[in-house]
Amino acid sequence: MIKNPPEKFDSSKVYHIYAKDRCLYHNLNVEDFEEKWEMLNIMVGILKTDYQTDDLQYVEVEETPTDKEENSY
């Protein structure tokens, strides 16, 4: 069973993909996330791995807009 990615994507977000507690991919844009998420779900379903589809998770992280200048402390 392939877990569905979110239906609405926001370009100000990045995505991290995990298998169990291990980060496999981090800071993916929408296009990369969709590709990797689908590929991982298919691979886990067909190949003999230590992972099951239930082990796959993703996290959406909203990027915070910042000034191009660095703050001085």
C-alpha positions in Angstrom: 0.0 0.0 0.0 1.4 3.4 -1.0 0.9 6.2 1.5 -0.5 9.3 -0.1 1.5 12.5 0.0 -0.3 15.6 1.1 -2.9 16.8 -1.4 -1.9 20.5 -1.2 1.7 21.4 -1.6 3.1 24.7 -0.5 6.3 26.0 -2.2 7.4 27.6 1.0 7.7 24.1 2.6 10.4 21.5 2.4 10.0 17.8 3.2 12.1 15.3 5.2 11.5 11.5 4.6 12.2 9.0 7.3 12.4 5.2 7.5 11.9 4.2 11.1 14.0 6.8 13.0 16.5 7.3 10.2 16.4 10.4 7.9 16.7 9.2 4.3 16.2 12.6 2.6 16.0 16.1 4.0 15.1 19.5 2.6 13.3 18.2 -0.5 11.3 20.6 -2.6 7.9 19.5 -3.7 8.9 17.8 -7.0 11.8 15.9 -5.4 9.6 14.9 -2.5 6.9 13.5 -4.7 9.4 11.5 -6.8 11.3 10.1 -3.8 8.1 9.3 -1.8 6.6 7.3 -4.6 9.9 5.5 -5.3 10.5 4.5 -1.7 6.9 3.2 -1.3 7.3 1.1 -4.4 10.7 -0.2 -3.4 9.7 -1.2 0.1 6.7 -3.0 -1.3 8.7 -5.1 -3.8 12.2 -5.5 -2.6 13.3 -7.4 0.5 14.3 -4.7 2.9 14.4 -4.2 6.6 11.6 -1.7 6.2 7.8 -1.9 5.6 5.6 0.8 4.2 4.4 1.6 7.7 8.0 2.5 8.6 8.0 5.4 6.1 7.1 8.8 7.3 7.5 12.4 6.1 7.6 15.8 7.8 6.6 19.1 6.3 8.7 22.0 7.4 7.6 25.5 6.6 10.5 27.7 5.6 10.7 31.0 7.4 11.3 34.0 5.2 14.4 35.9 6.3 16.2 39.0 5.2 19.2 38.5 3.0 21.2 40.4 5.6 22.4 38.6 8.7 21.5 40.0 12.1 24.2 41.5 14.1 24.3 40.4 17.8 
